[in-house]
Amino acid sequence: MRVFYHCRFRTAAMLLLGGWFLFLQTSCNTSKHTTYFQDMLRDTTLANLVRHPLETTIVPGDLLSITVASLSPENTALYNVAPDGVDGLKGYMVDKNGDISFIKLGKVQAAGLTKVALSNQLQKDLEPYLSQNVVTVDIQNRHVTMMGAVSSKVLPLTDKMTLLDALASSGDIGNKGKSDNILLIREADSTGSQKTFQRLNLTDHSIFYSPYFYLKPNDIVYVEPAKPKMTAVSVISLVVSTTSFIFLLIDRIFR
């Protein structure tokens, strides 16, 4: 009978240790969520990638930063006083009709033009008042929103910003989230009344061919959090303490 119980305890101990070993292997294997482009061949070249869309046009609601320079700084200062302010930003708000109000020029149609086109138009219209001027136009209030298992923040949308740029600016995903299940929410029309929900997988290099690789104004990026996992140190500590308890129990029973 004593030998029978000894065998049962020994078998139980072996099974428990085997289970802990498997748990250790699975608990510490988080690379599948943290390694990007796992299917990418080493030292390769990708062709026919998604192209950045043509420069977006100005729309009503955009807050424009307009800077004027010339050979006459004293005369130029008059044109660099922005009239509007939104969330601490100064600029020229494009009204519902697509116009901005600019000194000397009055109402100027901005909606439907690119930044370069508006710059060229303003330079031409200002020439009678300010010779050899240079005008720079930028859009200040376009942004993307980062949420989930990254540093939640609202990022200013820069030209040709990619999903990877935005993730890097938000502290990257690391072990906190699932790189194979990123949700991108995008406005499907100009009114914002419809939205598209798209799941993206950064473990697959096909992201470079996706129309969602380059971000657009008001995109929302949500990184799904990964389930909490025990660290290797904590798992090993737990295995050691449990094993010690089992052998101590066996030793006292058969002493």
C-alpha positions in Angstrom: 0.0 0.0 0.0 2.9 2.3 0.9 4.4 1.7 -2.6 1.0 2.3 -4.2 0.6 5.8 -2.6 4.2 6.6 -3.4 3.6 5.9 -7.1 0.5 7.9 -7.1 2.2 10.9 -5.6 5.2 10.6 -7.9 2.9 10.4 -10.9 0.9 13.4 -9.8 4.1 15.3 -9.2 5.4 14.5 -12.7 2.1 15.5 -14.3 2.0 18.8 -12.4 5.6 19.6 -13.3 4.8 18.8 -16.9 1.8 21.1 -16.9 3.9 23.9 -15.4 6.5 23.4 -18.1 3.9 23.7 -20.8 2.4 26.8 -19.1 5.8 28.3 -18.9 6.3 27.8 -22.6 3.0 29.4 -23.6 3.1 32.2 -21.0 6.5 33.4 -22.2 5.7 33.2 -25.9 4.5 36.7 -26.7 6.5 37.3 -29.8 3.5 36.5 -32.1 1.9 39.8 -30.9 5.1 41.9 -30.9 7.0 41.0 -34.0 6.0 43.0 -37.1 6.0 41.5 -40.6 6.7 37.9 -39.5 6.1 36.6 -43.1 8.7 39.0 -44.6 11.6 37.3 -46.4 15.0 38.4 -45.2 16.7 41.1 -47.3 13.9 41.5 -49.8 12.4 44.2 -51.9 8.6 44.9 -52.1 7.2 46.3 -55.4 4.0 48.0 -56.4 3.4 49.3 -52.9 0.4 51.5 -52.0 1.0 55.1 -53.1 0.3 58.1 -51.0 -2.9 59.7 -52.3 -2.7 63.1 -54.0 -2.5 66.0 -51.6 -5.8 66.5 -50.0 -7.8 69.6 -50.7 -8.8 72.2 -48.1 -12.3 71.9 -46.8 -14.6 74.0 -44.6 -13.6 73.8 -41.0 -9.9 73.6 -41.7 -7.7 76.1 -39.7 -5.0 77.4 -42.0 -1.6 78.7 -40.9 -0.6 81.3 -43.5 2.9 82.8 -43.4 4.0 85.7 -45.6 7.6 86.7 -46.3 9.1 89.3 -48.5 12.1 91.6 -48.9 10.3 94.2 -46.7 9.9 92.8 -43.2 8.2 95.9 -41.9 5.5 95.6 -44.4 5.2 91.9 -44.2 4.3 91.9 -40.4 0.9 93.2 -41.2 0.0 89.9 -43.1 1.2 87.6 -40.3 -1.4 88.4 -37.7 -3.9 85.4 -37.7 -7.4 86.4 -36.8 -8.9 83.2 -35.5 -8.1 80.9 -32.7 -9.1 77.3 -32.0 -7.8 75.2 -29.1 -4.9 77.5 -28.6 -4.0 77.6 -32.3 -4.0 80.8 -34.4 -5.0 80.7 -38.0 -7.5 81.4 -40.7 -10.7 79.4 -40.3 -12.3 78.2 -43.6 -16.0 79.1 -43.2 -18.9 77.0 -44.3 -18.8 78.6 -47.8 -15.2 77.6 -48.2 -13.8 81.1 -47.8 -11.2 82.8 -45.5 -10.9 86.5 -44.8 -7.4 87.8 -45.6 -6.1 91.3 -45.1 -6.2 93.5 -48.2 -7.8 90.7 -50.2 -11.1 90.3 -48.3 -12.9 87.0 -49.0 -10.6 84.4 -50.6 -11.9 81.0 -51.8 -9.8 78.3 -50.2 -12.0 75.1 -50.1 -11.2 72.9 -53.1 -7.7 74.1 -53.4 -4.5 72.3 -52.2 -2.1 74.0 -49.9 0.3 74.7 -52.8 -2.5 76.1 -55.0 -3.7 78.4 -52.3 -0.2 79.6 -51.7 0.3 80.4 -55.3 -3.0 82.2 -55.5 -2.3 84.4 -52.4 1.2 85.2 -53.8 -0.3 86.4 -57.0 -3.1 88.4 -55.3 -0.7 90.1 -52.8 1.8 91.2 -55.5 0.3 94.7 -55.9 0.6 95.2 -52.2 3.8 93.3 -51.4 6.3 92.6 -54.2 8.4 89.5 -54.3 6.4 87.8 -51.6 6.4 84.1 -50.6 3.4 82.5 -49.0 3.4 79.3 -47.1 0.1 77.5 -46.2 -0.4 74.7 -43.8 -3.4 73.0 -42.1 -3.2 73.0 -38.3 -6.2 71.2 -36.9 -6.1 67.9 -38.8 -5.3 65.0 -36.5 -5.5 61.3 -35.8 -6.5 59.7 -32.5 -4.5 56.9 -30.9 -6.3 54.6 -28.3 -5.9 51.3 -26.6 -2.6 49.6 -25.8 -0.5 52.6 -26.8 0.0 56.1 -25.3 -3.5 57.5 -25.9 -3.1 60.9 -27.6 -4.3 63.1 -30.4 -1.5 63.5 -33.0 -1.3 66.3 -35.5 -1.6 64.8 -38.9 1.5 65.5 -40.9 2.0 65.0 -44.7 2.3 61.4 -45.6 1.9 60.1 -42.0 1.7 56.3 -42.0 0.2 54.0 -39.5 3.7 53.0 -38.4 4.6 56.7 -37.9 1.6 57.2 -35.6 2.3 54.0 -33.6 5.9 55.0 -33.1 4.8 58.5 -31.9 2.6 56.8 -29.4 5.2 54.6 -27.8 4.8 51.6 -30.0 2.8 48.5 -29.1 5.4 46.3 -27.4 3.9 43.5 -25.3 0.9 45.6 -24.3 -1.2 45.0 -27.4 -2.0 42.8 -30.3 -0.1 43.9 -33.4 -2.3 41.4 -35.4 -5.6 43.1 -34.5 -5.5 46.9 -34.9 -8.8 48.6 -35.6 -8.7 51.7 -37.8 -11.9 53.8 -37.9 -12.2 56.2 -40.8 -14.8 58.7 -42.0 -16.4 57.3 -45.1 -17.8 60.6 -46.4 -17.0 64.3 -46.1 -19.9 64.9 -43.7 -18.6 62.4 -41.1 -22.0 60.7 -41.0 -20.6 57.4 -42.1 -17.6 55.5 -40.8 -15.5 52.6 -42.0 -14.1 50.0 -39.5 -11.1 48.1 -40.8 -9.0 45.5 -39.0 -5.3 45.5 -39.8 -2.5 42.9 -39.1 1.0 44.3 -38.7 2.5 40.8 -38.5 1.8 40.5 -42.2 3.7 42.6 -44.7 0.5 43.2 -46.7 0.0 46.3 -44.7 2.3 48.0 -47.2 -0.3 47.4 -49.9 -3.3 48.5 -47.8 -5.2 51.8 -48.5 -5.1 52.3 -44.7 -1.3 52.4 -44.5 -1.4 56.2 -45.0 -3.6 58.0 -42.4 -6.3 60.5 -43.2 -7.8 63.3 -41.2 -9.8 62.2 -38.1 -8.7 58.6 -38.3 -9.0 56.7 -35.1 -6.4 53.9 -34.4 -7.4 51.4 -31.6 -4.8 48.8 -30.6 -6.5 45.9 -28.8 -4.8 45.2 -25.5 -3.1 41.8 -25.1 -4.2 39.5 -22.2 -2.0 39.9 -19.2 0.8 37.3 -19.2 3.0 36.2 -16.4 6.6 37.1 -16.8 9.3 34.4 -17.0 10.6 35.3 -13.6 7.2 35.0 -11.9 6.4 31.7 -13.6 9.7 30.2 -12.7 9.3 31.4 -9.1 5.8 29.8 -9.0 7.1 26.5 -10.5 9.9 26.3 -8.0 7.8 27.0 -5.0 5.1 24.6 -6.1 7.6 21.9 -6.8 9.3 22.4 -3.4 5.9 22.1 -1.7 5.1 18.8 -3.5 8.4 17.2 -2.6 8.1 18.4 1.0 4.6 16.9 1.2 5.8 13.6 -0.3 8.8 13.5 2.1 6.6 14.0 5.2 4.1 11.3 4.1 6.7 8.7 3.5 9.1 9.6 6.3 
